[in-house]
Amino acid sequence: MQKPTRQQRNFWTRNAWKTLALPFILFLLIPFIALFSNITPTIFWSTLESQQVLQAMWLSMITTISTVVLTLVFGTPVAYLISRRRTPFVRFVDTLVDLPTVLPPAVAGVALLMAFGRHGLIGQWLFAIGVTIPFTPVAVIMAQMFVAAPLYIKTVSLGFIEVDCELRKAAAMDGANRWHTFRYVMVPISRKSILSGSVMTWARALGEFGATIIFAGNFPGRTQTMPLAIYMGFETDMNVALTLSVILVCFSFFIIFLVKGLLHQKMTTRLDDSFD
């Protein structure tokens, strides 16, 4: 009996891996097919015009954009600190930044409520001067930022780490101070990491549920974001849940596609530079 050639063995091996991977691929794909197959274009567009859906979409856009802007302002210095120092304090900060990414979102919501609630550690002092944060749009932004900002910080810190040390030294020799080095060297070189981190932060904030519902509540037109409206849709109107779910899936797919495209371009550029 003739033995299979090397080409035939490679062909069978490739197809064997595809066969083994197929069950999990179907496990991921079938729920999305079921989601899209249970809503028609007519129902989608008619539901999209409802006040509840429009309010949830508008609030989600406003709060998530605010979250990204605040993360850019306050998260970038933290990312720079983590990328440049290796002290015990910085290692503590690095671990603290990672903590919200592994905690259940509900824990984050409870922690925020204990800190900024009316009887919270800081909230009691704010309430004494007439400032109330829980169950307001500000609470939505804080909950989103608490769970989503670490994605930006970790992504951008890795981008800062990859900046060649010789470039920073050359800038210093030319008379640039730390701020000019950061602005004209670090940021331009790390712009793709900054963009990727911002996009992922926005996507994570857009899908935030657990911390938001505990710290901000679920009040239509005030704190009800798209994920919270989906939750309410199961009890009141399934078409609302389906419509918003489809929108979030499409948004998420576009975000992942964009980030992967940026990362692929970055890796391709790096490989090209290594062969030059």
C-alpha positions as CSV (number, residue, x, y, z in Angstrom):
1,M,0.0,0.0,0.0
2,Q,1.4,3.4,-1.0
3,K,2.2,5.7,1.8
4,P,0.6,9.2,1.7
5,T,2.9,11.9,0.5
6,R,4.0,14.8,2.7
7,Q,1.6,17.1,0.9
8,Q,-1.3,14.8,1.6
9,R,-0.4,14.5,5.2
10,N,-0.2,18.3,5.6
11,F,-3.6,18.6,3.9
12,W,-5.2,16.0,6.2
13,T,-3.6,17.7,9.3
14,R,-4.9,21.1,8.3
15,N,-8.4,19.7,7.8
16,A,-8.3,17.8,11.0
17,W,-7.6,21.0,13.0
18,K,-10.4,22.7,11.1
19,T,-12.8,19.8,12.1
20,L,-11.7,19.9,15.7
21,A,-12.2,23.7,15.8
22,L,-15.6,23.6,14.2
23,P,-17.7,22.8,17.3
24,F,-16.5,25.8,19.2
25,I,-16.8,28.0,16.2
26,L,-20.4,27.0,15.8
27,F,-20.9,27.5,19.6
28,L,-19.9,31.1,19.1
29,L,-21.6,31.7,15.8
30,I,-25.1,30.1,16.4
31,P,-26.2,32.5,19.1
32,F,-25.5,35.5,16.8
33,I,-27.3,33.9,14.0
34,A,-30.3,33.3,16.3
35,L,-30.2,36.9,17.5
36,F,-30.3,38.4,14.0
37,S,-32.8,35.8,12.7
38,N,-35.4,36.8,15.4
39,I,-35.8,40.4,14.3
40,T,-36.9,41.7,10.9
41,P,-35.9,45.0,9.3
42,T,-39.4,46.3,9.8
43,I,-39.4,45.6,13.5
44,F,-35.8,46.9,13.9
45,W,-36.5,50.3,12.3
46,S,-39.9,50.8,14.0
47,T,-38.4,49.9,17.4
48,L,-35.4,52.2,16.7
49,E,-37.8,55.1,16.6
50,S,-39.2,54.5,20.1
51,Q,-38.4,57.0,22.8
52,Q,-36.9,54.4,25.2
53,V,-34.4,53.2,22.6
54,L,-33.5,56.7,21.4
55,Q,-32.9,57.9,25.0
56,A,-30.8,54.8,25.8
57,M,-28.7,55.3,22.7
58,W,-28.2,59.0,23.3
59,L,-27.3,58.5,26.9
60,S,-24.9,55.8,26.0
61,M,-23.2,57.9,23.4
62,I,-22.8,60.9,25.7
63,T,-21.6,59.0,28.7
64,T,-19.1,56.8,26.8
65,I,-17.6,59.7,24.9
66,S,-17.2,61.5,28.2
67,T,-15.6,58.4,29.7
68,V,-13.1,58.2,26.9
69,V,-12.2,61.9,27.1
70,L,-11.7,61.7,30.9
71,T,-9.7,58.5,30.5
72,L,-7.4,60.2,28.0
73,V,-6.9,63.2,30.4
74,F,-6.4,61.2,33.6
75,G,-5.3,57.8,32.3
76,T,-2.5,58.9,30.1
77,P,-0.2,60.1,33.0
78,V,-0.8,56.8,34.8
79,A,0.1,54.9,31.6
80,Y,3.3,56.9,31.3
81,L,4.2,56.4,35.0
82,I,3.7,52.6,34.6
83,S,5.8,52.5,31.5
84,R,8.8,54.5,32.8
85,R,9.2,53.4,36.5
86,R,9.9,50.1,38.2
87,T,9.5,51.1,41.9
88,P,7.4,49.3,44.5
89,F,4.9,52.1,44.3
90,V,4.5,51.8,40.6
91,R,4.1,48.1,40.8
92,F,1.3,48.7,43.3
93,V,-0.3,51.2,40.9
94,D,0.1,48.7,38.1
95,T,-1.7,46.0,40.2
96,L,-4.4,48.5,41.2
97,V,-5.1,49.3,37.6
98,D,-5.4,45.6,36.7
99,L,-7.9,45.0,39.6
100,P,-11.1,46.3,38.0
101,T,-10.5,44.1,35.0
102,V,-10.7,40.9,37.1
103,L,-13.3,41.9,39.6
104,P,-17.0,41.2,38.9
105,P,-18.6,44.5,37.7
106,A,-21.2,44.2,40.5
107,V,-18.3,44.5,43.0
108,A,-17.1,47.6,41.3
109,G,-20.6,49.1,41.6
110,V,-20.8,48.3,45.3
111,A,-17.4,49.7,45.9
112,L,-18.3,53.0,44.1
113,L,-21.6,53.2,46.1
114,M,-19.7,52.7,49.4
115,A,-17.3,55.4,48.4
116,F,-19.5,58.0,46.8
117,G,-23.0,57.2,48.1
118,R,-24.8,59.5,50.5
119,H,-23.3,57.7,53.5
120,G,-20.1,56.7,51.7
121,L,-16.5,57.4,52.6
122,I,-16.4,60.5,50.4
123,G,-20.1,60.8,49.4
124,Q,-21.2,61.9,52.9
125,W,-19.0,65.0,52.7
126,L,-20.2,65.7,49.2
127,F,-23.8,65.3,50.3
128,A,-23.2,67.8,53.1
129,I,-22.5,70.5,50.6
130,G,-25.4,69.5,48.3
131,V,-23.6,67.3,45.8
132,T,-25.2,63.9,45.0
133,I,-23.5,61.5,42.6
134,P,-25.3,58.1,42.8
135,F,-28.2,57.5,40.4
136,T,-27.2,60.4,38.1
137,P,-25.5,60.6,34.7
138,V,-22.3,61.4,36.5
139,A,-22.5,58.0,38.3
140,V,-22.9,56.3,34.9
141,I,-19.7,57.9,33.7
142,M,-17.8,57.0,36.9
143,A,-19.0,53.4,36.7
144,Q,-17.9,53.2,33.0
145,M,-14.6,54.8,33.7
146,F,-13.9,52.6,36.7
147,V,-14.2,49.4,34.7
148,A,-13.1,50.6,31.2
149,A,-10.1,52.9,31.8
150,P,-7.7,50.1,32.8
151,L,-7.9,48.8,29.2
152,Y,-6.7,52.2,27.9
153,I,-4.0,52.5,30.6
154,K,-2.5,49.0,29.9
155,T,-2.6,49.4,26.1
156,V,-1.0,52.8,26.1
157,S,1.6,51.9,28.7
158,L,2.7,49.0,26.4
159,G,2.9,51.5,23.6
160,F,5.1,53.8,25.6
161,I,7.4,51.0,26.6
162,E,8.0,50.2,23.0
163,V,9.4,53.7,22.2
164,D,13.1,53.3,21.6
165,C,15.1,54.7,24.6
166,E,17.6,56.2,22.1
167,L,15.0,58.4,20.7
168,R,14.2,59.9,24.1
169,K,17.9,60.3,24.8
170,A,18.4,62.1,21.4
171,A,15.5,64.4,22.2
172,A,17.0,65.2,25.6
173,M,20.4,65.9,24.0
174,D,18.7,68.3,21.6
175,G,17.4,70.3,24.6
176,A,13.9,68.9,24.9
177,N,12.5,68.7,28.4
178,R,10.3,65.8,29.6
179,W,7.1,67.4,28.5
180,H,8.4,68.1,24.9
181,T,9.8,64.6,24.7
182,F,6.5,63.2,25.8
183,R,4.5,65.4,23.4
184,Y,6.7,65.3,20.3
185,V,8.3,61.8,20.6
186,M,6.3,59.5,22.9
187,V,2.7,60.4,21.8
188,P,3.3,60.4,18.0
189,I,5.1,57.1,18.1
190,S,2.5,55.6,20.4
191,R,-0.5,57.1,18.5
192,K,-1.8,53.7,17.4
193,S,-1.7,52.3,20.9
194,I,-3.5,55.4,22.1
195,L,-6.2,55.0,19.4
196,S,-6.6,51.3,20.1
197,G,-6.8,51.8,23.8
198,S,-9.4,54.6,23.4
199,V,-11.5,52.5,21.1
200,M,-11.4,49.5,23.4
201,T,-12.3,51.7,26.4
202,W,-15.2,53.1,24.5
203,A,-16.5,49.6,23.6
204,R,-16.1,48.4,27.1
205,A,-17.9,51.4,28.5
206,L,-20.7,51.0,26.0
207,G,-21.3,47.4,27.2
208,E,-21.0,48.2,31.0
209,F,-23.9,46.8,33.0
210,G,-23.2,45.5,36.5
211,A,-21.4,48.6,38.0
212,T,-23.8,50.9,36.3
213,I,-27.1,49.4,37.5
214,I,-25.8,49.3,41.2
215,F,-24.2,52.7,41.3
216,A,-26.4,54.7,38.8
217,G,-29.6,52.7,38.8
218,N,-31.9,52.1,35.8
219,F,-33.9,55.2,35.2
220,P,-35.1,55.8,31.6
221,G,-33.9,59.0,30.1
222,R,-31.5,59.6,33.1
223,T,-29.3,56.6,33.8
224,Q,-30.6,53.9,31.5
225,T,-27.9,53.0,29.0
226,M,-28.3,50.5,26.2
227,P,-27.3,47.4,28.2
228,L,-29.8,48.4,31.0
229,A,-32.5,49.0,28.4
230,I,-31.9,45.5,27.1
231,Y,-32.3,44.2,30.6
232,M,-35.6,46.0,30.9
233,G,-36.7,44.9,27.4
234,F,-36.9,41.3,28.6
235,E,-39.7,42.4,31.0
236,T,-41.5,45.0,28.9
237,D,-40.8,44.7,25.2
238,M,-38.6,42.0,23.7
239,N,-38.2,43.9,20.4
240,V,-36.4,46.7,22.3
241,A,-34.0,44.1,23.7
242,L,-33.4,42.5,20.3
243,T,-32.9,45.8,18.5
244,L,-30.4,47.2,21.0
245,S,-28.6,43.8,21.1
246,V,-28.2,43.9,17.4
247,I,-26.9,47.4,17.5
248,L,-24.3,46.5,20.2
249,V,-23.2,43.4,18.3
250,C,-22.6,45.5,15.2
251,F,-20.8,48.2,17.2
252,S,-18.6,45.6,18.9
253,F,-17.8,43.8,15.7
254,F,-16.7,47.1,14.1
255,I,-14.6,48.0,17.1
256,I,-12.8,44.6,17.1
257,F,-12.3,44.8,13.4
258,L,-10.8,48.3,13.7
259,V,-8.5,47.4,16.6
260,K,-7.3,44.3,14.9
261,G,-6.6,46.2,11.7
262,L,-4.6,48.8,13.7
263,L,-2.6,46.1,15.5
264,H,-2.0,44.1,12.3
265,Q,-0.7,47.3,10.6
266,K,1.5,47.9,13.6
267,M,2.9,44.4,13.5
268,T,3.5,44.6,9.7
269,T,5.3,47.9,10.1
270,R,7.5,46.5,12.8
271,L,8.4,43.4,10.7
272,D,9.2,45.6,7.7
273,D,11.5,47.7,9.9
274,S,13.2,44.6,11.2
275,F,14.1,43.5,7.7
276,D,15.3,46.9,6.5
